[in-house]
Amino acid sequence: MNFAKTSYGGTVEILASKDFQGIPIKVATPETGTVVKAGTPLTAAGVATTGSGAIGILLYDVDTAKNPNAAIVVQGIIDGAKAQSHSGVTYVSALYEALPGVVFRTNIGVQGATGATGATGET
């Protein structure tokens, strides 16, 4: 029996906390390509959006040609900067309003053990 292994560059972790609530969703094939990246806001139809109509944030990268089934975060804390950077989607205010159960942190990794932000010592 022959097997083929395909690597897609690893998994990107957008969660900023281990506690979250997710629900399953079938991701729609995008207009270009077949991969939808983690951090992409999705509508109930599984279509990518920038905010309006979003019901959650895609938890992991999905190749819709291979398996369109996925999970979206509907409640929890995500690393907003990493999610936007990885997905290529710029979040707009309508997204924050549509997802009141999701906290979008942008200052992950800023605080040191003593509360300092790094070499400058600012807090």
N, C-alpha and C positions, 0 to 999 in steps of 0.2 A: 504494500500500500504506500502510495506517495503522498507526502504532505508538502504544502507550500507555506512558507512563513513570510509575512509582509510586515515591515516595521513602518510606523507612521511618525516617529520622532518622540515617542513617550507620552506620558500623561501629564497634563498641566493641572495643578491643584488650585482651584479658585476659592475654595473654602477657607475662611479665616477662623473657623471653630469646628470642632468635631460634631457639635450638635446642630442638626438641620432637619428639615422636613422636605421630602421630595416626593414627586408623583411621576408615574410613567407617562410617556408621550411618544407618539410616532412623529418623527421629524420629516417634514416635507423636503423634497429635493430642491436645492437652491437653483436660481436662474443660471448660475455659472458653476461648474464643477459638481462634486457630490459630497464634499466634506463641509460640515457645519461645526464651527469651533466652540469649545467650552467658553462660557461667558456670554454667549449670544442670547439676547432676550427672545422668547418665542411666544406666539399667540396660541390659542387653543387648537388651531388647525396645524400647529407645528411649523408655522412660517416665521422666519426671522423678522424682527421689527426693531425700531430704535426706541420704542417706548409705548406708544399708543396701542392698547389691546394686548399688551404683554400679560401672561399669567405666570411666568417663571423664567429662570435663568438656566440655560443648558449646563449640566454638571460636567460632562466630559465630551471630547471631540466625537463626532458621529460621521461615519461614511454611509450615506443613505443608499448607496448602490449595494453595499454589503449587508447592512442591517440598520434599518431606520429607527429601531426601538431605542429609547433613551430615558433619562430621568432629568427632571428640571427641579431646581430649588425654588420652593414657594415660601419657605420660612427659614431664616438663619442668617448667618453673617458671612459675607463673601469679601474677598480682597478686590475691591472695585477697580483699582488701578491695574492689577494683573489681569482681571477679567476683560477689561476694555482693551488692553494692549494685545492680549492673545486673540480675542475675537475679531478685533478690527472695527468694532462697533463703538461709536461715541454715544454714551448714555445721555439722554435728554431728561428734562424735569418731568415729563409725562411718565417716564419709566418709574421714577421714584414714587410718584403718586399711584401708579397702577400696582405696585408691589409693596404695600405697607409692611408686610411681614419679613421683608429682606432688608438687612442693614448692609449698606455699601461702605466698607471701610476703605480709606485711601491712605492712611498713615501706618500701615502694617510695617513692622520692623524699624520704626523710627525711634522708639523709646529704648534706651539701654537699661541695664539692671538697676541703675541708680536714678533713672528718669532722665538722664542726659540723652541728647540726640546724636551724640557722636563726638568727633574731635573738637568741635567748637564749644561743647559744654553747655549749649543753650538748652533750656527746657520748655 
